[in-house]
Amino acid sequence: MSSKKKDPPEPMEEKELPAQESEKAPEAPQPEPEKAPEKEPEKPAESAAEALLKAEKDKYLRLLAEYDNYRKRSAKERESIYQDVRADTVTKFLPVYDNLARALEQATCDEAYRKGVEMIMAQLRDILSRMGVTEIESLGQKFDPALHNAVMHEEDETKGEGEIVQELQRGFKMGDKVIRFAMVKVAN
């Protein structure tokens, strides 16, 4: 019987060993000091996230500035195109103005005809004035290549150097932009 008594305690010891092993097993995965180093990699992850956020924000701000510049440039281009089209349209009416001016210079016996041409010319001048179109004064002025186109030259001792002695075709400006240069005859 003594051997029987010896046998049962041995299995008890075996049972105790697994209990100790089970106690040891939780100790192995518990290393909490390893979790502390995990927080350190989070800082680089946070700084990487911050860097990514900063890069995306910078990209967004650049895109926003680029869009704003595009919008301003487009508005300027539209305004420039509008002004060019206006100037081109007005330029097409200038031969009509020239013909009416020539008609007024001609002597006529028919006063009703003359009065009608004067009224039409007054309307055209009014329209051009409202559009910002002004005539370039040339006769007696000094030649300015920014405003005048010299097509003839005359030697005249009584006139000053570069003085305009005859206007062959009237010039026009729209604002500060010359839409048709005045064709002139220049002295000396």
DAHU-V342153 format. One record per pair of residues at least 24 apart in sequence whose ideal C-beta (glycine too) atoms are under 6 Angstrom apart, sorted by the first residue. I is the first residue (numbers start at 1). GAP is how many residues later the second one is. Records with the same first field share a line. If there is no record, write none. Layout:
I: GAP, GAP
This chain:
87: 87, 92
90: 43
91: 88
94: 86
97: 27
132: 42, 43
133: 39, 41
134: 39
135: 35
136: 35, 37, 46
138: 26, 29, 44, 46
139: 25, 28
143: 43
148: 34, 36
149: 32, 34
150: 34, 36
151: 32
152: 33
153: 33
154: 31, 33
156: 31
159: 28
161: 27
163: 24
